[in-house]
């Protein structure tokens, strides 16, 4: 039995847009570290896709708007699974570390 986790995390549309976001991605948008495309799924360095607007915040919208926003590539970014998990639902993105002060 497949568990439906709602728009933005399940189904063929999600798999398609996830692949699009991760295609060619090399860096985590949250920490700036290199993504390990060979890492086992759900390991801290594995690639994942972060929703810029957490799915929990989309609950105030109607179902079609929620679905459209949850699957919009412009509102998604590549991230390490560990970084994405630490950010969690409802937390705003943290500033990326850079190699030098600008």
Secondary structure, 3 states (H helix, E strand, C coil): CCCCCCCCCCHHHHHHHHHHHHCCCCECCCCCCECCCCCCCCCCCCEEEEECCCHHHHHHCCHHHHHHHHCCHHHEEEEEHHHHHHHCCCCCCCCCCCCCCC
